Amino acid sequence: MTGPNTIKTPAELISGDFTAADEPFGLFAVWFAEAVKSEPNDPNAMALATVDPDGLPDVRMVLLKGFDTAGFVFYSHIDSAKGRELAATPKAGLLFHWKSLRRQVRIRGTVTRVTDAEADAYFATRPKQAQIGAWASKQSQPLESRMAFEKAIALNAAKYALGEVPRPPGWSGWRIAPQAFEFWHDRPFRLHDRITFTRAAPDAEWSKTRLYP
Ligand SMILES: Cc1cc2nc3c(=O)[nH]c(=O)nc-3n(C[C@H](O)[C@H](O)[C@H](O)COP(=O)(O)O)c2cc1C
């Protein structure tokens, strides 16, 4: 990924002391690259926390599909519970837990929808079966039987048998622009290392703090 939001990773972070990092995106990029090598599956899986209109938190896993200094992107259905919650309260928390590395990253920030062009471009990279599934699923709505879903899949597979599958209008992506990060690394006897980075605005300087475990 190159462009104005490209992450530059200081070489000294790659094997050095992570608490010496002076900004969070480069450190995230290093840890994510290590997770890609170490995790048995889905190193890009992250818990996404939202709140409903009563302020009751809601959390589920999604897959990170891109990140740069503009934010962290995932894709889903607009009318799903998360889609509706984000429309009402465009703020979210993300959590990565890389078990084999004994590391955790927390991210909090404001959320915007990706552009239609960005969503179209990502949708076009998905396997055709997944594209058809996106048309067939009314995500998070009650489903009377598995058979009803299979029927919707078969109908859409027939409809889009020839040619490319367009992106359903109710399917898109969201970008979380971080205003806070926390990096946590396990140390023996629960004497873990934790650092946070916070900033008041997207163009403000990051402020770093070390925390007790
Ligand atoms: C590892 C993992 C990754 C997932 N990735 C996604 C994803 O990228 N997008 C998505 O819509 N659902 C994904 N899901 C399913 C969601 O966790 C969830 O069941 C679904 O999106 C409906 O959530 P909602 O009712 O809160 O909107 C994933 C589930 C798991 C376990």
The ligand as a Gaussian input file, in Angstrom:
#p B3LYP/6-31G(d) Opt

LIG

0 1
 C      -13.089000     -14.750000      12.848000
 C      -14.384000     -14.108000      12.378000
 C      -14.342000     -13.143000      11.391000
 C      -15.511000     -12.526000      10.944000
 N      -15.425000     -11.548000       9.993000
 C      -16.549000     -10.880000       9.627000
 C      -16.454000      -9.779000       8.699000
 O      -15.360000      -9.375000       8.266000
 N      -17.610000      -9.170000       8.362000
 C      -18.829000      -9.567000       8.850000
 O      -19.843000      -8.977000       8.484000
 N      -18.934000     -10.574000       9.732000
 C      -17.824000     -11.247000      10.132000
 N      -17.915000     -12.269000      11.046000
 C      -19.247000     -12.582000      11.617000
 C      -19.544000     -11.563000      12.741000
 O      -18.817000     -11.899000      13.924000
 C      -21.038000     -11.472000      13.091000
 O      -21.564000     -12.733000      13.402000
 C      -21.872000     -10.859000      11.960000
 O      -21.153000      -9.850000      11.260000
 C      -23.178000     -10.278000      12.485000
 O      -22.863000      -9.313000      13.475000
 P      -23.930000      -8.202000      13.972000
 O      -25.258000      -8.894000      14.103000
 O      -23.407000      -7.729000      15.293000
 O      -23.943000      -7.112000      12.943000
 C      -16.763000     -12.905000      11.499000
 C      -16.795000     -13.884000      12.504000
 C      -15.620000     -14.479000      12.940000
 C      -15.687000     -15.507000      14.050000

